[in-house]
């Protein structure tokens, strides 16, 4: 496997993605939804009080990206993370193009690496687009007022923005872990419906565990726990334990899923 | 096939280990909740005072002490409904008593709602006539469960 070979596959996959309507629709939704949410909050009297920072969404625009972050953890991140990853491999099965693809000058490992890089890149792009759009929507529609954090301290605007950027960065590892899970399911089932749908179902099932007061270790071993690790960044003093364990768990899921997916793809009999 | 069997047994052993060692006591304890709600309440009272245009007070001046207990009979730890009784010093140094109903989730976040109306409703009026949110009426916070 060579790096230029993998990058060549990545370029081709990115060009294919850029030509798809789905890609544009997903990115447009990431950009538009936070503005629609912030505008709705501005005009309506009720507040999303069941979500962290929902109470102060009219007081400070910096609450908007945090409410979006809390809400997105339920099913939006698993869906965004698997919309491309869950389809990249199974699409070749659907169109019957594996035989054409693998008779070209790129080996299976390069095709695998190129497709995984594309899926990971798209997931990171959706998270970044949602983050930037949420901050912009909050600041432009509500305003850059100081934010009351999870310890009751008033965070000045610049500090609030830093913490929010870190909080959004903290959901990248679990988002990429979901992408790896989607890649694995896409390779294993050869079905895009399973590749995209099952990670969302898995995410919702893991979220359900949060409502069951089960063993703490099991809760920490779920990818979705890492989506809430940012809470520690908005406390005074900040605590990083959940962030560290969330990153470790996400990395473990990512590596295991990719290793199994690669093993399956390498052993697959493409001639059938 | 044999390798698969070993792998399966290994995975089963690992899962059993996780379940056995993971079934320790819940990290949601009265000590952690009290340690979280005391400074949070004091910080919020500090902000509230400034929003209302009252003479400033440091968070430590409120001298908050909390005593929390789980509402589920026979259990002293775990997520769910809790009740916290707070004793604190008000702006005139008088001792005040308040109670909060808490919903605590397994990730260490809680929502506290005033159990009585001694702290006013959801909105208060500042000295200059503005309506401000009553930060002490309902608030949320998170603590480390590690």
Interface residues (C-beta under 8 A of the other chain):
Chain A: X49 X52 X53 X55 X56 X59 X148 X150 X151 X152 X153 X154 X210 X211 X212 X213 X214 X215 X216 X217 X218 X219 X221 X225 X228 X231 X232 X234 X235 X236 X239 X241 X242 X245
Chain B: X18 X19 X21 X22 X23 X24 X26 X27 X28 X36 X39 X40 X41 X42 X43 X44 X46 X47 X78 X79 X80 X105 X106 X107 X108 X109 X111 X133 X135 X138 X139 X140 X141 X142 X143 X144 X145 X146
